[in-house]
Protein backbone atom coordinates (compact mmCIF):
# COMPACT_ATOMS: atom_id res chain seq x y z
CA UNK A 1 0.00 0.00 0.00
CA UNK A 2 1.33 3.43 -0.91
CA UNK A 3 0.89 6.56 1.15
CA UNK A 4 -0.60 9.61 -0.53
CA UNK A 5 1.52 12.71 -0.96
CA UNK A 6 -0.63 14.52 1.60
CA UNK A 7 0.22 12.02 4.31
CA UNK A 8 3.89 11.92 3.39
CA UNK A 9 4.20 15.68 3.35
CA UNK A 10 2.31 16.43 6.56
CA UNK A 11 2.51 13.41 8.79
CA UNK A 12 5.16 10.85 7.95
CA UNK A 13 8.72 10.88 6.73
CA UNK A 14 11.06 8.11 5.74
CA UNK A 15 13.23 7.81 8.84
CA UNK A 16 16.47 7.69 6.88
CA UNK A 17 15.67 10.98 5.11
CA UNK A 18 14.87 13.13 8.15
CA UNK A 19 17.52 15.81 8.44
CA UNK A 20 19.20 16.49 11.77
CA UNK A 21 17.50 19.88 12.10
CA UNK A 22 14.02 18.29 11.69
CA UNK A 23 14.50 15.20 13.86
CA UNK A 24 12.98 16.95 16.88
CA UNK A 25 9.65 17.15 14.99
CA UNK A 26 9.29 13.35 14.70
CA UNK A 27 8.96 10.34 16.99
CA UNK A 28 12.36 9.00 16.01
CA UNK A 29 13.37 6.52 18.74
CA UNK A 30 13.80 2.95 17.52
CA UNK A 31 10.63 1.77 19.29
CA UNK A 32 8.62 4.63 17.69
CA UNK A 33 9.52 3.82 14.08
CA UNK A 34 7.08 1.89 11.91
CA UNK A 35 8.09 -0.60 9.25
CA UNK A 36 5.59 -0.70 6.39
CA UNK A 37 4.82 -3.82 4.36
CA UNK A 38 6.98 -2.31 1.61
CA UNK A 39 9.98 -2.46 3.96
CA UNK A 40 10.15 1.32 4.29
CA UNK A 41 10.73 2.60 7.83
CA UNK A 42 8.80 5.74 8.68
CA UNK A 43 8.61 8.18 11.57
CA UNK A 44 5.41 9.95 12.58
CA UNK A 45 5.32 13.67 13.17
CA UNK A 46 4.97 14.69 16.81
CA UNK A 47 3.10 17.85 15.79
CA UNK A 48 -0.28 16.11 16.11
CA UNK A 49 -2.22 16.24 19.36
CA UNK A 50 -5.64 15.65 20.84
CA UNK A 51 -7.00 18.77 19.13
CA UNK A 52 -6.13 17.74 15.57
CA UNK A 53 -5.42 13.99 15.57
CA UNK A 54 -8.70 13.16 13.82
CA UNK A 55 -7.40 14.96 10.73
CA UNK A 56 -4.38 12.69 10.47
CA UNK A 57 -6.48 9.59 11.13
CA UNK A 58 -8.81 10.66 8.30
CA UNK A 59 -5.79 10.95 5.97
CA UNK A 60 -4.82 7.36 6.81
CA UNK A 61 -8.36 6.03 6.39
CA UNK A 62 -8.66 7.70 2.97
CA UNK A 63 -5.46 5.92 1.91
CA UNK A 64 -7.01 2.57 2.87
CA UNK A 65 -5.27 2.02 6.20
CA UNK A 66 -7.16 0.50 9.10
CA UNK A 67 -6.92 2.67 12.21
CA UNK A 68 -7.58 1.02 15.56
CA UNK A 69 -7.40 2.34 19.10
CA UNK A 70 -5.01 0.39 21.32
CA UNK A 71 -5.23 0.48 25.08
CA UNK A 72 -1.86 0.70 26.81
CA UNK A 73 -1.50 -0.52 30.39
SERO-4910 file (N, C-alpha, C, O; in steps of 0.05 Angstrom, whole numbers):
BEGIN
 pado doro    nc1    nc2    nc3   cac1   cac2   cac3    cc1    cc2    cc3    oc1    oc2    oc3
  Unk    A     17    -23      0      0      0      0     18     25      0     37     26     15
  Unk    A     11     44    -16     27     69    -18     13     91     -2    -12     92     -1
  Unk    A     29    108      9     18    131     23     14    154      3     31    158    -15
  Unk    A     -8    169      7    -12    192    -11      8    214     -4     20    214     17
  Unk    A     12    232    -23     30    254    -19     23    271      4     40    282     18
  Unk    A     -3    274      9    -13    290     32     -2    279     58      8    294     75
  Unk    A     -5    253     61      4    240     86     35    243     88     45    250    109
  Unk    A     49    237     67     78    238     68     87    267     74    107    270     89
  Unk    A     75    286     63     84    314     67     76    326     94     90    344    103
  Unk    A     56    316    107     46    329    131     48    312    156     46    322    178
  Unk    A     53    286    153     50    268    176     74    249    180     82    244    202
  Unk    A     84    239    158    103    217    159    127    224    142    125    239    122
  Unk    A    150    215    151    174    218    135    190    191    136    189    177    156
  Unk    A    203    185    114    221    162    115    243    168    135    256    189    133
  Unk    A    246    151    154    265    156    177    293    163    167    306    181    178
  Unk    A    302    149    147    329    154    138    333    181    124    356    190    120
  Unk    A    311    194    116    313    220    102    308    244    120    310    267    110
  Unk    A    303    240    145    297    263    163    324    276    170    342    263    181
  Unk    A    326    302    163    350    316    169    354    321    199    334    320    214
  Unk    A    378    325    207    384    330    235    368    353    247    359    352    270
  Unk    A    364    374    232    350    398    242    320    393    244    306    409    257
  Unk    A    309    372    232    280    366    234    274    342    251    251    335    256
  Unk    A    294    328    261    290    304    277    273    309    302    259    291    311
  Unk    A    275    333    313    260    339    338    230    341    332    214    344    351
  Unk    A    221    341    307    193    343    300    180    316    295    157    314    287
  Unk    A    195    294    299    186    267    294    191    249    318    210    253    333
  Unk    A    174    228    321    179    207    340    200    189    326    194    173    309
  Unk    A    225    192    335    247    180    320    262    158    335    280    145    324
  Unk    A    255    152    360    267    130    375    261    104    361    241    101    348
  Unk    A    279     85    364    276     59    350    249     46    355    237     35    337
  Unk    A    238     48    380    213     35    386    189     52    376    166     43    378
  Unk    A    194     76    365    172     93    354    170     89    324    149     96    312
  Unk    A    190     79    311    190     76    282    172     54    273    168     34    287
  Unk    A    161     57    249    142     38    238    153     27    212    160     42    194
  Unk    A    154      0    210    162    -12    185    137    -19    169    120    -35    179
  Unk    A    134     -8    145    112    -14    128    116    -41    113    138    -51    113
  Unk    A     95    -51    102     96    -76     87    116    -74     64    128    -95     56
  Unk    A    121    -51     54    140    -46     32    169    -48     41    187    -48     25
  Unk    A    173    -49     68    200    -49     79    210    -22     87    231    -19    100
  Unk    A    195     -1     79    203     26     86    199     31    116    179     21    127
  Unk    A    217     45    128    215     52    157    208     82    158    222     99    148
  Unk    A    186     87    172    176    115    174    174    124    202    172    108    221
  Unk    A    176    150    206    172    164    231    148    181    229    143    194    209
  Unk    A    133    183    251    108    199    252    115    226    264    130    228    283
  Unk    A    103    246    253    106    273    263     96    275    292     76    262    298
  Unk    A    109    290    309     99    294    336     84    320    339     79    329    361
  Unk    A     77    332    316     62    357    316     32    353    317     17    372    315
  Unk    A     23    328    320     -6    322    322    -12    318    352      3    307    367
  Unk    A    -36    328    360    -44    325    387    -74    319    389    -87    315    368
  Unk    A    -85    320    412   -113    313    417   -131    332    401   -154    323    394
  Unk    A   -123    356    396   -140    375    383   -141    372    352   -160    382    340
  Unk    A   -122    357    340   -123    355    311   -117    327    301   -113    323    277
  Unk    A   -116    307    319   -108    280    311   -129    267    292   -121    251    276
  Unk    A   -154    275    294   -174    263    276   -168    269    247   -173    253    230
  Unk    A   -156    292    242   -148    299    215   -128    279    203   -131    270    181
  Unk    A   -108    273    219    -88    254    209    -99    226    207    -93    211    188
  Unk    A   -117    218    225   -130    192    223   -147    190    198   -148    170    184
  Unk    A   -160    212    191   -176    213    166   -158    210    141   -166    196    122
  Unk    A   -135    222    142   -116    219    119   -109    189    116   -109    179     93
  Unk    A   -104    176    138    -96    147    136   -120    131    126   -116    113    109
  Unk    A   -144    136    136   -167    121    128   -172    124     98   -179    105     84
  Unk    A   -169    149     88   -173    154     59   -153    139     42   -159    133     19
  Unk    A   -130    133     53   -109    118     38   -113     88     41    -96     73     32
  Unk    A   -134     80     55   -140     51     57   -128     37     81   -130     13     84
  Unk    A   -117     52    100   -105     40    124   -127     36    145   -147     52    146
  Unk    A   -125     15    160   -143     10    182   -131     23    207   -108     18    214
  Unk    A   -147     39    220   -138     53    244   -154     42    268   -178     42    268
  Unk    A   -139     32    288   -152     20    311   -140     33    336   -116     40    337
  Unk    A   -157     37    356   -148     47    382   -136     23    398   -148      2    399
  Unk    A   -113     28    410   -100      8    426    -98     18    455    -88     40    459
  Unk    A   -107      3    473   -105     10    502    -77      1    512    -68    -21    507
  Unk    A    -64     20    525    -37     14    536    -39     13    566    -51     32    579
  Unk    A    -29     -8    578    -30    -10    608     -8      6    621     -6      6    645
***
